[in-house]
Amino acid sequence: MADEAKAKGNAAFSSGDFTSAVNHFTEAISLSPTNHVLFSNRSAAHASLHQYQEALSDAKKTVELKPDWAKGYSRLGAAHVGLNQLEEAADAYSKGLEIDPSNEALKTGLADASSRSRAAAPQNNPFGDAFKGPEMWAKLSADPSTRGFLKQPDFVNMMQEIQRSPSSLNLYLKDQRVMQSLGVLLNVQIRTQAGDEAEAMEEDEMVVNEPEPEVAEEKERKEKALKEKEMGNAAYKKKDFENAIKHYSTAMEIDDEDISYITNRAAVHLEMGNYDECIKDCDKAVERGRELRSDYKMVAKALTRKGTALGKMAKVSKDYEPVIETYQKALTEHRNPDTLKRLNEAERAKKELEQQEYFDPAIGDTEREKGNEFFKEQKYPDAVKHYTEAIKRNPKDPRAYSNRAACYTKLGAMPEGLKDAEKCIELDPTFSKGYSRKGAVQFFMKEYDNAMETYQEGLKHDPNSQELLDGVRRCVQQINKANRGDLTPEELKERQAKGMQDPEIQNILTDPVMRQVLSDLQENPAAAQKHMRNPMIMNKIQKLISSGIVQMK
């Protein structure tokens, strides 16, 4: 039963319904509290919901239950990353790599955690103290070489930003006004053109902000890089991949602050089948994107592209775990429908591969026989467990589905029993046991007409089946019992309530012709005799009688 709940959880996770996945995995854990895989799966579901504290708790439990399982440390690291506990994340990934040094998911996780840690680390500037406090403004105002700068809004904004974050000083050192101000604040003589101009200004003179040469150069550099990118795009569309790589590489050299050049080059490598190069570029884009604090959508795009390359490689290596891990990381950056679709496809491919590797009809037969023994002993939950294993080993065996349907019927799990019986018939429409199982479920659900139809359909394939013949006999008895009015008031009330929910019954009762027929049955015997000769009307009347809506006296 825990396996059933786990399977439901996996299906919900694959469809993106992470809340339901958590509920199913929780149910499975209650049935099998020492199964480390269940805690690992629930940790992943919590992480997808950004419930990182819960994900961390489950990941710790996973490692506690199975300390030599590398994937547990991958879950632990991902939870720490979600909580921005980057050192702990790196430590978790490192421990996992000690167990499985070739695990790509752990390698990627460690690189990502390390990259984030470096990006988050404060970058102290030795000159930061010079910009603190109101004394800075007093010094700049008192010095003739910087006094004029204070009338320039962009300069004031820069100085305020440096006060707030001294580490940002390095970003503004190309501005001659900042360099001149730094000299004044440090009592060091730094003469610049900007300082000479400011000294000559009168305090009440309107300052015209001329574009700095560096700003113009920066703009020209970025435009040049964009032109290279456009030429790369044009070459890519023409499938001229060599030239596309050349142009993207040139754009990267000109402007290393735009990671789209890197992701574009990765796309070319992906198209060419150079998956290792594609992955390297994607990792570089993610790392650089963290350093530059680039748009999270661009980082997610790089991770998705890496996942695609890993997916191509997984078709040969048969290892879909790194693919799934990478797509999940991309989704934590940006929940993109295309990435979610790719994640679902990777999880489906992994599941199909696992089923193929698990396929073994001989073991399936052994498990089915074990289930039969437990069924004879009336140990139905144990029988279900072995029949489920038999189905996993050989999903095309109708006998396992038939037997499990019988177990579910004994346990009162009618929907599950009906589903297995229908699957049995789907796999082998000539297998009479499937019809007897389905008819039994319908009989217990008091759907006697439906059960009758099922038994009769089965008799077409096996006219001598005693089980099917007995089923027909039981249905006839119940239908006749209703026709004779032998039902207890409670049974009649229950049957009528169920019948009124049947769309076919509702259509009959709202049909004007049938309303007249029912009226004639009570008030006009001659007309009623005429109606009884019409097979279609008789079938509808029989339906009403079977449901208890109409009672014959």
C-alpha positions as CSV (number, residue, x, y, z in Angstrom):
1,M,0.0,0.0,0.0
2,A,3.0,2.3,0.6
3,D,4.2,1.6,-2.9
4,E,0.7,2.6,-4.2
5,A,0.8,5.9,-2.3
6,K,4.4,6.4,-3.5
7,A,3.4,5.8,-7.2
8,K,0.5,8.4,-6.7
9,G,3.0,10.8,-5.3
10,N,5.4,10.4,-8.2
11,A,2.6,10.9,-10.7
12,A,1.4,14.1,-8.9
13,F,5.0,15.4,-8.8
14,S,5.5,14.7,-12.5
15,S,2.3,16.6,-13.3
16,G,3.5,19.6,-11.2
17,D,0.9,19.1,-8.5
18,F,3.5,19.3,-5.6
19,T,0.9,19.7,-2.9
20,S,-0.8,16.4,-3.7
21,A,2.6,14.8,-4.1
22,V,3.5,15.8,-0.5
23,N,0.2,14.4,0.7
24,H,0.7,11.0,-1.1
25,F,4.3,10.7,0.1
26,T,3.1,11.5,3.7
27,E,0.6,8.7,3.4
28,A,3.3,6.3,2.2
29,I,5.6,7.3,5.0
30,S,2.9,6.6,7.6
31,L,2.8,3.1,6.1
32,S,6.5,2.6,5.7
33,P,8.3,5.0,8.1
34,T,11.8,3.6,7.5
35,N,11.8,4.0,3.7
36,H,14.5,6.6,3.0
37,V,13.3,7.0,-0.6
38,L,9.9,8.3,0.6
39,F,11.5,11.0,2.7
40,S,13.8,11.9,-0.2
41,N,10.8,12.3,-2.6
42,R,8.8,14.4,-0.1
43,S,11.9,16.6,0.4
44,A,11.9,17.3,-3.4
45,A,8.2,18.0,-3.4
46,H,8.6,20.5,-0.4
47,A,11.5,22.2,-2.2
48,S,9.4,22.6,-5.3
49,L,6.8,24.4,-3.2
50,H,9.7,26.6,-1.7
51,Q,9.0,25.0,1.7
52,Y,12.7,24.6,2.3
53,Q,12.6,24.1,6.1
54,E,10.3,21.1,5.6
55,A,12.5,19.9,2.7
56,L,15.6,20.2,5.0
57,S,13.9,18.1,7.7
58,D,13.0,15.4,5.3
59,A,16.5,15.5,3.7
60,K,18.1,15.1,7.2
61,K,15.8,12.1,7.8
62,T,16.8,10.6,4.5
63,V,20.5,10.8,5.4
64,E,19.8,9.5,8.8
65,L,18.0,6.4,7.4
66,K,20.5,5.8,4.6
67,P,23.9,7.6,5.3
68,D,25.6,5.8,2.3
69,W,23.1,7.0,-0.3
70,A,24.5,9.9,-2.3
71,K,21.1,11.2,-3.4
72,G,20.2,12.0,0.2
73,Y,23.0,14.5,0.3
74,S,21.8,16.0,-2.9
75,R,18.4,16.7,-1.3
76,L,20.1,18.0,1.8
77,G,22.2,20.4,-0.3
78,A,19.2,21.6,-2.3
79,A,17.3,22.4,0.9
80,H,20.2,24.3,2.3
81,V,20.5,26.3,-0.9
82,G,16.8,27.2,-0.7
83,L,17.4,28.5,2.8
84,N,20.5,30.4,1.6
85,Q,22.7,28.3,3.9
86,L,25.4,28.1,1.2
87,E,28.2,26.8,3.4
88,E,26.0,24.0,4.7
89,A,24.9,23.2,1.2
90,A,28.5,22.9,-0.1
91,D,29.3,20.7,2.8
92,A,26.3,18.4,2.0
93,Y,27.3,18.1,-1.6
94,S,30.9,17.4,-0.7
95,K,29.9,14.6,1.6
96,G,27.7,13.1,-1.2
97,L,30.7,13.2,-3.6
98,E,32.7,11.3,-1.1
99,I,30.2,8.5,-1.5
100,D,29.7,8.8,-5.3
101,P,32.5,10.9,-6.9
102,S,31.0,10.7,-10.4
103,N,27.6,11.9,-9.5
104,E,26.8,14.8,-11.9
105,A,23.9,16.2,-9.8
106,L,26.2,16.5,-6.7
107,K,29.0,18.1,-8.8
108,T,26.5,20.6,-10.3
109,G,25.0,21.4,-6.9
110,L,28.5,22.0,-5.3
111,A,29.5,24.3,-8.1
112,D,26.2,26.2,-7.9
113,A,26.5,26.6,-4.1
114,S,30.1,27.7,-4.3
115,S,29.2,30.2,-7.0
116,R,26.4,31.7,-5.0
117,S,28.6,31.8,-1.9
118,R,31.2,33.8,-3.8
119,A,28.6,36.2,-5.2
120,A,27.1,36.7,-1.8
121,A,30.4,37.3,0.0
122,P,31.0,41.0,0.9
123,Q,33.8,42.6,-1.1
124,N,35.5,45.0,1.3
125,N,37.1,48.1,-0.2
126,P,40.1,49.6,1.6
127,F,38.9,53.1,0.8
128,G,35.3,52.5,2.1
129,D,35.8,54.3,5.4
130,A,36.6,57.5,3.6
131,F,33.0,57.8,2.4
132,K,31.3,57.3,5.8
133,G,29.3,59.9,7.7
134,P,28.4,63.5,7.1
135,E,32.1,64.5,7.1
136,M,32.3,63.3,3.5
137,W,29.9,66.0,2.3
138,A,31.6,68.7,4.4
139,K,35.0,67.8,2.9
140,L,33.7,67.8,-0.7
141,S,31.8,71.0,-0.2
142,A,34.9,72.7,1.3
143,D,37.3,71.8,-1.5
144,P,37.1,73.9,-4.6
145,S,38.0,71.0,-6.9
146,T,34.9,69.0,-5.8
147,R,32.4,71.7,-4.7
148,G,30.9,72.0,-8.1
149,F,30.2,68.2,-8.3
150,L,27.6,68.5,-5.6
151,K,25.3,70.3,-8.0
152,Q,25.3,67.4,-10.3
153,P,22.5,64.9,-9.4
154,D,24.2,61.9,-11.0
155,F,27.3,62.5,-8.9
156,V,25.3,62.9,-5.7
157,N,23.5,59.6,-6.5
158,M,26.8,57.9,-7.0
159,M,28.2,59.1,-3.7
160,Q,25.1,58.1,-1.8
161,E,25.3,54.6,-3.3
162,I,29.0,54.4,-2.2
163,Q,28.0,55.4,1.3
164,R,25.3,52.8,1.4
165,S,27.6,50.1,-0.1
166,P,31.3,50.9,0.1
167,S,32.0,47.8,-2.0
168,S,30.4,49.5,-5.0
169,L,33.2,52.0,-5.2
170,N,35.0,49.8,-7.7
171,L,32.1,50.3,-10.1
172,Y,32.5,54.1,-10.2
173,L,36.3,54.6,-10.2
174,K,36.3,55.2,-14.0
175,D,34.4,58.4,-13.3
176,Q,37.0,61.2,-12.9
177,R,34.8,63.0,-10.4
178,V,34.8,60.0,-8.1
179,M,38.6,59.8,-8.4
180,Q,39.0,63.5,-7.6
181,S,36.6,63.2,-4.6
182,L,38.6,60.1,-3.3
183,G,41.8,62.2,-3.4
184,V,40.1,65.0,-1.4
185,L,38.7,62.6,1.2
186,L,42.1,60.8,1.6
187,N,44.1,64.1,1.6
188,V,45.9,62.9,-1.5
189,Q,46.6,65.1,-4.5
190,I,44.9,63.6,-7.5
191,R,44.5,66.1,-10.3
192,T,42.0,65.3,-13.0
193,Q,40.4,67.2,-15.8
194,A,37.1,67.0,-14.0
195,G,38.7,68.5,-10.8
196,D,40.2,71.4,-12.8
197,E,36.9,72.2,-14.4
198,A,35.0,72.1,-11.1
199,E,37.5,74.4,-9.4
200,A,36.9,77.0,-12.0
201,M,33.2,76.9,-11.6
202,E,31.3,79.5,-9.5
203,E,29.0,78.0,-6.8
204,D,25.9,79.4,-8.3
205,E,26.8,78.5,-11.9
206,M,24.5,76.0,-13.7
207,V,26.4,72.8,-14.4
208,V,25.9,71.2,-17.8
209,N,26.5,67.5,-17.6
210,E,28.6,66.5,-20.6
211,P,28.8,62.8,-21.4
212,E,32.0,61.3,-20.0
213,P,34.4,59.7,-22.6
214,E,34.2,56.4,-20.7
215,V,30.4,56.4,-20.9
216,A,30.6,56.9,-24.7
217,E,33.2,54.1,-25.0
218,E,31.0,51.8,-22.9
219,K,28.0,52.4,-25.1
220,E,30.1,51.8,-28.3
221,R,31.5,48.6,-26.8
222,K,28.0,47.2,-26.0
223,E,26.7,48.1,-29.4
224,K,29.6,46.4,-31.0
225,A,28.9,43.2,-29.0
226,L,25.2,43.3,-29.9
227,K,26.1,43.5,-33.6
228,E,28.3,40.4,-33.2
229,K,25.3,38.7,-31.4
230,E,23.0,39.6,-34.3
231,M,25.4,38.2,-36.8
232,G,25.7,35.0,-34.7
233,N,21.9,34.7,-34.7
234,A,21.7,35.1,-38.4
235,A,24.4,32.4,-38.9
236,Y,22.6,30.1,-36.4
237,K,19.3,30.4,-38.4
238,K,21.3,29.4,-41.6
239,K,22.8,26.5,-39.6
240,D,26.2,28.0,-40.2
241,F,27.2,26.9,-36.7
242,E,31.0,27.5,-37.0
243,N,30.5,31.2,-37.8
244,A,27.7,31.5,-35.2
245,I,30.2,30.3,-32.5
246,K,32.8,32.7,-33.8
247,H,30.4,35.7,-33.5
248,Y,29.1,34.8,-30.1
249,S,32.6,34.2,-28.8
250,T,33.7,37.7,-30.1
251,A,30.6,39.2,-28.4
252,M,31.7,37.5,-25.1
253,E,35.2,39.0,-25.5
254,I,33.9,42.5,-26.1
255,D,31.2,42.5,-23.4
256,D,31.5,40.0,-20.5
257,E,28.5,41.5,-18.6
258,D,25.8,39.9,-20.8
259,I,25.3,36.2,-20.3
260,S,23.0,35.9,-23.3
261,Y,26.1,35.6,-25.5
262,I,27.2,32.5,-23.5
263,T,23.7,30.9,-23.5
264,N,23.5,31.5,-27.3
265,R,26.8,29.8,-27.9
266,A,25.6,26.9,-25.7
267,A,22.6,26.6,-28.0
268,V,24.9,26.2,-31.0
269,H,26.9,23.5,-29.2
270,L,23.7,21.7,-28.3
271,E,22.5,21.8,-31.9
272,M,25.9,20.4,-33.1
273,G,25.8,17.6,-30.5
274,N,28.7,19.0,-28.6
275,Y,26.9,18.4,-25.3
276,D,30.0,18.7,-23.0
277,E,30.8,22.1,-24.5
278,C,27.2,23.1,-24.1
279,I,27.2,22.1,-20.4
280,K,30.4,24.1,-19.8
281,D,28.9,27.2,-21.4
282,C,25.7,26.8,-19.4
283,D,27.7,26.4,-16.1
284,K,29.7,29.5,-17.0
285,A,26.6,31.5,-17.8
286,V,25.1,30.5,-14.4
287,E,28.2,31.4,-12.5
288,R,28.7,34.7,-14.3
289,G,25.0,35.5,-13.9
290,R,25.2,35.0,-10.2
291,E,28.2,37.4,-10.0
292,L,26.5,40.0,-12.1
293,R,23.1,39.5,-10.4
294,S,21.6,38.9,-13.8
295,D,17.9,38.5,-14.5
296,Y,16.8,35.2,-12.8
297,K,15.0,34.3,-16.1
298,M,18.4,34.2,-17.9
299,V,19.9,32.0,-15.2
300,A,16.9,29.7,-15.5
301,K,17.3,29.6,-19.2
302,A,21.0,28.5,-18.9
303,L,20.0,25.8,-16.5
304,T,17.2,24.6,-18.7
305,R,19.6,24.4,-21.7
306,K,22.0,22.4,-19.6
307,G,19.2,20.1,-18.6
308,T,18.4,19.5,-22.3
309,A,22.1,18.7,-23.1
310,L,22.1,16.3,-20.1
311,G,18.9,14.7,-21.4
312,K,20.5,14.0,-24.8
313,M,23.4,12.3,-23.0
314,A,21.1,10.4,-20.8
315,K,19.7,8.5,-23.8
316,V,23.1,6.8,-23.9
317,S,24.1,6.8,-20.3
318,K,20.6,5.9,-19.0
319,D,21.1,8.3,-16.1
320,Y,18.2,10.8,-15.9
321,E,18.9,11.9,-12.3
322,P,21.2,14.9,-13.2
323,V,18.7,15.9,-15.9
324,I,15.8,16.0,-13.4
325,E,18.0,17.8,-10.7
326,T,19.0,20.5,-13.3
327,Y,15.4,21.2,-14.4
328,Q,14.3,21.4,-10.8
329,K,17.0,24.0,-10.1
330,A,15.9,26.0,-13.2
331,L,12.3,26.0,-11.9
332,T,13.4,27.4,-8.6
333,E,14.8,30.4,-10.5
334,H,11.8,30.8,-12.8
335,R,8.7,28.6,-13.2
336,N,8.7,28.4,-17.0
337,P,6.0,26.1,-18.6
338,D,8.5,24.8,-21.1
339,T,11.0,23.8,-18.4
340,L,8.2,22.1,-16.4
341,K,7.3,20.1,-19.5
342,R,10.9,19.0,-20.0
343,L,11.1,18.0,-16.4
344,N,7.9,15.9,-16.8
345,E,9.4,14.2,-19.9
346,A,12.6,13.4,-18.1
347,E,10.8,11.9,-15.2
348,R,8.6,9.9,-17.5
349,A,11.7,8.7,-19.4
350,K,13.3,7.7,-16.1
351,K,10.2,5.8,-15.0
352,E,10.0,4.0,-18.3
353,L,13.7,3.1,-18.1
354,E,13.3,1.8,-14.6
355,Q,10.3,-0.3,-15.7
356,Q,12.3,-1.8,-18.6
357,E,15.2,-2.6,-16.3
358,Y,12.8,-4.1,-13.7
359,F,10.9,-6.2,-16.3
360,D,11.2,-9.9,-15.5
361,P,8.2,-12.1,-16.3
362,A,9.7,-15.1,-14.4
363,I,10.0,-13.1,-11.1
364,G,6.5,-11.7,-11.9
365,D,5.1,-15.2,-12.0
366,T,6.8,-16.1,-8.7
367,E,5.4,-13.0,-7.0
368,R,1.9,-13.7,-8.4
369,E,2.1,-17.2,-6.9
370,K,3.1,-15.8,-3.5
371,G,0.1,-13.5,-3.8
372,N,-2.1,-16.4,-4.4
373,E,-0.9,-18.1,-1.3
374,F,-1.6,-15.1,0.9
375,F,-5.1,-14.7,-0.8
376,K,-5.9,-18.3,0.2
377,E,-4.9,-17.5,3.8
378,Q,-7.2,-14.4,3.6
379,K,-4.1,-12.1,4.1
380,Y,-5.4,-9.7,1.5
381,P,-3.0,-6.7,2.2
382,D,0.0,-9.0,1.8
383,A,-1.5,-10.5,-1.3
384,V,-1.9,-7.0,-2.8
385,K,1.8,-6.3,-2.1
386,H,2.9,-9.4,-4.1
387,Y,0.4,-8.8,-6.9
388,T,1.7,-5.2,-7.2
389,E,5.3,-6.5,-7.4
390,A,4.1,-9.0,-10.1
391,I,2.6,-6.1,-12.1
392,K,5.8,-4.1,-11.8
393,R,7.8,-7.1,-13.1
394,N,5.4,-7.8,-16.0
395,P,2.9,-5.0,-16.6
396,K,1.3,-6.9,-19.5
397,D,0.1,-9.9,-17.4
398,P,-3.7,-9.7,-17.1
399,R,-3.7,-12.4,-14.4
400,A,-1.9,-10.2,-11.9
401,Y,-4.5,-7.4,-12.4
402,S,-7.3,-9.9,-12.1
403,N,-6.0,-11.3,-8.9
404,R,-5.3,-7.9,-7.4
405,A,-8.9,-6.8,-8.4
406,A,-10.2,-9.8,-6.3
407,C,-8.1,-8.6,-3.3
408,Y,-9.3,-5.1,-3.6
409,T,-12.9,-6.4,-3.7
410,K,-12.3,-8.4,-0.5
411,L,-10.9,-5.3,1.1
412,G,-13.9,-3.1,0.1
413,A,-11.7,-0.9,-2.2
414,M,-14.2,-1.0,-5.0
415,P,-12.8,1.8,-7.2
416,E,-9.4,0.2,-7.2
417,G,-10.8,-3.2,-7.9
418,L,-12.9,-1.9,-10.8
419,K,-9.8,-0.2,-12.3
420,D,-7.8,-3.4,-12.1
421,A,-10.6,-5.4,-13.7
422,E,-10.9,-3.0,-16.6
423,K,-7.1,-3.0,-17.1
424,C,-7.3,-6.8,-17.1
425,I,-9.9,-6.8,-19.9
426,E,-8.0,-4.1,-21.8
427,L,-4.9,-6.3,-21.8
428,D,-6.8,-9.5,-22.8
429,P,-10.4,-9.0,-23.9
430,T,-10.9,-12.8,-24.2
431,F,-9.8,-13.5,-20.5
432,S,-13.1,-14.4,-18.8
433,K,-11.7,-13.8,-15.3
434,G,-11.5,-10.0,-16.1
435,Y,-15.3,-9.9,-16.7
436,S,-16.1,-12.0,-13.6
437,R,-13.9,-9.6,-11.5
438,K,-15.5,-6.5,-13.0
439,G,-19.0,-8.0,-12.6
440,A,-18.4,-8.8,-9.0
441,V,-17.3,-5.2,-8.2
442,Q,-20.4,-3.8,-9.9
443,F,-22.6,-6.4,-8.1
444,F,-21.2,-5.3,-4.7
445,M,-21.8,-1.7,-5.7
446,K,-25.4,-2.7,-6.3
447,E,-25.2,-1.8,-10.0
448,Y,-27.0,-5.0,-11.0
449,D,-27.8,-4.0,-14.6
450,N,-24.2,-3.1,-15.3
451,A,-23.0,-6.3,-13.7
452,M,-25.5,-8.3,-15.8
453,E,-24.1,-6.7,-19.0
454,T,-20.5,-7.4,-17.9
455,Y,-21.2,-11.1,-17.1
456,Q,-23.1,-11.5,-20.4
457,E,-20.1,-9.9,-22.3
458,G,-17.8,-12.4,-20.7
459,L,-20.0,-15.3,-21.7
460,K,-19.5,-14.4,-25.3
461,H,-15.8,-15.3,-24.9
462,D,-16.4,-18.3,-22.4
463,P,-20.0,-19.6,-22.6
464,N,-19.3,-22.4,-20.2
465,S,-17.7,-20.3,-17.4
466,Q,-19.6,-21.3,-14.2
467,E,-18.4,-18.1,-12.4
468,L,-20.0,-15.9,-15.1
469,L,-23.2,-18.0,-15.1
470,D,-23.4,-17.7,-11.4
471,G,-22.9,-14.0,-11.7
472,V,-25.8,-13.7,-14.1
473,R,-28.0,-15.8,-11.8
474,R,-27.3,-13.5,-8.8
475,C,-28.1,-10.4,-10.9
476,V,-31.4,-11.9,-12.1
477,Q,-32.3,-12.7,-8.5
478,Q,-31.7,-9.1,-7.4
479,I,-33.5,-7.6,-10.4
480,N,-36.5,-9.9,-9.9
481,K,-36.5,-9.1,-6.2
482,A,-36.8,-5.5,-7.0
483,N,-39.5,-6.2,-9.6
484,R,-41.6,-8.1,-7.1
485,G,-41.3,-5.4,-4.5
486,D,-39.5,-7.7,-2.1
487,L,-37.0,-5.0,-1.1
488,T,-37.1,-3.7,2.4
489,P,-38.0,0.0,2.8
490,E,-34.3,0.9,3.4
491,E,-33.2,-1.1,0.3
492,L,-35.9,0.5,-1.8
493,K,-35.0,4.0,-0.6
494,E,-31.3,3.4,-1.3
495,R,-32.0,2.0,-4.8
496,Q,-34.3,4.9,-5.7
497,A,-31.8,7.5,-4.5
498,K,-29.0,5.8,-6.6
499,G,-31.4,5.5,-9.6
500,M,-32.2,9.2,-9.5
501,Q,-28.5,10.0,-9.9
502,D,-28.3,8.0,-13.1
503,P,-28.3,10.3,-16.2
504,E,-30.3,7.7,-18.2
505,I,-33.0,7.5,-15.5
506,Q,-33.1,11.3,-15.5
507,N,-33.6,11.5,-19.3
508,I,-36.4,8.9,-19.1
509,L,-38.3,10.8,-16.4
510,T,-38.0,14.1,-18.3
511,D,-39.1,12.6,-21.7
512,P,-42.6,13.8,-22.4
513,V,-43.5,10.5,-24.3
514,M,-42.4,8.4,-21.3
515,R,-44.3,10.6,-18.9
516,Q,-47.5,9.9,-20.9
517,V,-46.6,6.2,-20.9
518,L,-46.3,6.1,-17.1
519,S,-49.6,8.0,-16.8
520,D,-51.3,5.4,-19.1
521,L,-49.9,2.5,-17.1
522,Q,-51.8,3.9,-14.1
523,E,-55.0,5.2,-15.7
524,N,-55.5,3.7,-19.2
525,P,-54.9,-0.1,-19.4
526,A,-55.8,-0.3,-23.1
527,A,-53.1,2.3,-24.0
528,A,-50.7,0.6,-21.6
529,Q,-51.0,-2.7,-23.5
530,K,-50.2,-0.9,-26.7
531,H,-47.1,0.7,-25.2
532,M,-45.9,-2.7,-23.9
533,R,-45.6,-4.0,-27.5
534,N,-42.9,-1.3,-28.2
535,P,-39.4,-2.9,-27.3
536,M,-37.8,0.5,-26.8
537,I,-40.5,1.6,-24.3
538,M,-40.3,-1.7,-22.6
539,N,-36.5,-1.4,-22.1
540,K,-37.0,2.0,-20.5
541,I,-39.8,0.7,-18.2
542,Q,-37.5,-2.2,-17.2
543,K,-34.8,0.3,-16.4
544,L,-37.2,2.2,-14.1
545,I,-38.3,-1.0,-12.4
546,S,-34.7,-2.1,-11.8
547,S,-33.9,1.2,-10.2
548,G,-37.0,1.0,-7.9
549,I,-38.5,4.1,-9.4
550,V,-41.5,2.2,-10.8
551,Q,-42.9,-0.8,-8.9
552,M,-45.2,-3.4,-10.5
553,K,-48.1,-4.7,-8.5
